[in-house]
Amino acid sequence: MSEATRIAPVIVTVSVGAPVEVAWRVFTEGIGRWWPFEIQSVGAEAGDEVATAVVEPRVGGRVYERWSDGAEKPWGEVLAWEPPRRVVVAWKPNPAAVAATEVEVRFIPEGSGTTVELEHRGWERLGPGGDELREQYATGWPGVLAAYATAAA
């Protein structure tokens, strides 16, 4: 694909008043406690009740939500696992999507707190609908990271 067809990544940054190790643990191990399922969930969209979300802590690990009936719905696969600094996920919560995008989350120490930067890229892999989906995520990720920042404070 040519440079002209690239779609800009979504980049969202939040600051949390916790050391980088705590910020990392809350984001990865604690994702099921803070993720705003009511606004961002495969289960919520289907009308089902979501019980939790899980990030398996390793390269190749699954990222998924588990519904109250025990069903698991995939969100993606861990591509890079570098605690407590960086995690990259092949993001594909819609199994019908033609390809996965990538979500990279970086944890940057800032004094006694942490800057958390999320970059969601690879929209051009999705073909003609990539730009529309990018705009949906551009409006969704800030709410997700706001929920995370509240939990990590």
Buried (B, 14 or more C-beta within 10 A) or exposed (E): EEEEEEBEBBEBEBBBBBBBEBBBBBBBEBBBEBBBBEEBBBBBEEEBEBBBBBBBEEEEBBBBBBBEEEBEBBBBBBBEBEBBEBBBBBBBBBEEBEEBBBBBBBBBBEEEBBBBBBBBBBBBBBEEEBBEBBEEBBEBBBEBBEBBBEBBE
